[in-house]
């Protein structure tokens, strides 16, 4: 079977050969999204494969991008990586994925390794410690996008959930069901003040205040995963234990469900539960758990598009902070008092 050519792509897409060439060389400045999408579809249909080596030499690019996640265990990390990879592969760009395990030194080593491999840009879920390294990338005009977290003193293109709004939605839902004793558990804020955890704790306090409810220290906990079970035990031994619990992310929610299962605590009869992050297990649990969701696929795709734009601009990117709007996925885990 004849190998498809650039002329075949142009003819099938209804554009000129030069337009296809501009697409392949990532020159989209005067190209509509409709034209880009059509060319990408035809390339996939025909399984057209341009000469990658010649293209890389011509443009001084590798057509590889590095993605460094702070912790690959999170639902957000796994699902957004998939969306990032799918979006970049549409444009012939390969992805190198690295897991920092919340270790800033490991993250810095990955940054140096990916730079040595001459990746065209980086998407980082930052651990937050090495602001000097991030700022050096910016000074070098290295295309850079932050996802899920911000870092004090670093101004780059950053995409994340509106975390305070996420908690506000959760508290509104619980208050609507007449709950007043509402506890919150998150993972540790960390020395580097991990953005979602800090903002969710702040949002919790603000939301309680808006509803005229007190912030009780004994109901607020930021602890490591291995201490969540003990924290739950202490919560339920209080003279006034919470009637509702907000899990700060999917890992916390998993520990909460383990605890209640082991002790035969009935949800929602004895405890109402709501979680942030749309973990799949929350919806197959009996009863299904109400969750506050973030548009993870959209976040991943937008991170990829933002990085592509930065690459095209040669790293001359205007710093922005873009926040995605959360939504509520109602289950059957909240009791009306």
Secondary structure, 3 states (H helix, E strand, C coil): CCCCCHHHHHHHHCCCHHHHHHHHCCCCCCCCHHHHHHHHHHHHHHCCCCCHHHHHHHHCCCCEEEEEECCCCCHHHHHHHHHHHHHHHCCCCEEEEEECCCCHHHHHHHHHHHHHCCCCCEEECCCCCCHHHHHHHHHCCCCEEEECCCCCCCCCEEEEECHHHHHHHHHHHHHHCCCCCEEEEECCCCCCCCHHHHHHHHHHHHHHHHCCCCCCHHHEEECCHHHHHHHHHHHHCCCCCCCEEEECCHHHHHHHHHHHHHCCCCCCCCCEEEEECCCHHHHHCCCCCEEEECCHHHHHHHHHHHHHHHHHCCCCCCCEEEEECCEEECCCCCCCC
